[in-house]
Amino acid sequence: MPSITYRSPWRDEETTALGELADKFFAREIIPHRERFEQQHFVDRDVWTKAGDIGLLCCSIPEEYGGGGGTFAHDLAVLEAQARALDTGFGNAVHSGIVAHYILAYGTEEQRRRWLPRMASGEIIAAVAMTEPGAGSDLKNISTTAIRDNDHYVVNGSKTFISNGSQADLIVVVAKTDPSAGAKGVSLVVVETAHAAGFTRGRILDKVGQQAADTSELSFADVRVPAENLLGGEEGRGFGQLMTQLAQERLIIGVSAVATMEVAIAETVAYTKSRNAFGQTIFDFQNTKFVLAECETLAHACRVFIDSCIERHLTGALDTTTAAMAKWWLTEQQCRIVDRCVQLFGGYGYMREYPIARMYADARVQKIYGGSNEVMKDLIARAL
């Protein structure tokens, strides 16, 4: 790595130690099994319980609900370690970074005590079901419904591209409780899959990259969900809840993007210094030096930006506009830097046995999920 003396200001001894623990976990539990996980398109379930056993799940959830009792910086330390390991299969970002915080922020005391401890232990795996076959980033126009019937909601609809979908025990479903009310009719209803007659899991999707990630189709046909599984205590709050929590999701995506850039550059520096062509190392060519100098400068600017966003988020001051800036710009730079690094590997950069090739395939979807980058730019423009 370059001799830059900068250190992220949100890191302290505790988060650093947690990141090092997570590095060892991914080296032991993920990397040796990567090929098998990619072939089956999901990580083994015991990876979740092992992560829970050593405190890598729900790090920022209060101890009274079974979590680590830390700040979101602790979750980010784990998620950065996962990015450094070049793993995109383990769905902890959704589980701990998103779903746990929906429940913490909007759940009743009973809901928190019923679900969060089992999420923190890895006993249950969580997912959030937003996207539909006919509605991607446009959450106002979802067609899945959850209609009240006495003491239950009856859920009907289809969801796609759902992270953790084939294994999820707990799914926060974005649905219309009032189909005539537009965004004001959106609610979040929690489906516990073990007791959900009419709930079916479709195929695990065959993606260009992120092969080990469980990304699935889900269907709901007259699924009866207890009315007390509504999040927020009142119908119609779902869209506002989503918009509030999406800033954190976009921050997570940005953190992953920056960590991946840094690994890509380190891998490329090492490779170009070890390979010879025309009587010198590939690194010794002026073009190589200039490309890597540009990439390193850009990655450092990205690191400073994401750290600023993290600091603001930890104090509750990260606004949705800045989160949108971070999501679109950092993922664009991730794809740009990884692409330039692939070029310096030559033909080997297109071979999946080299980490840079996996980074290339895995990076592209970063510009799509969490709200497409075009939507991010539109959100920013509205604030001008």
Order of alpha helices (4+ residues) and beta strands (2+ residues): alpha-alpha-alpha-alpha-alpha-alpha-beta-beta-beta-beta-beta-beta-beta-alpha-beta-beta-alpha-alpha-alpha-alpha
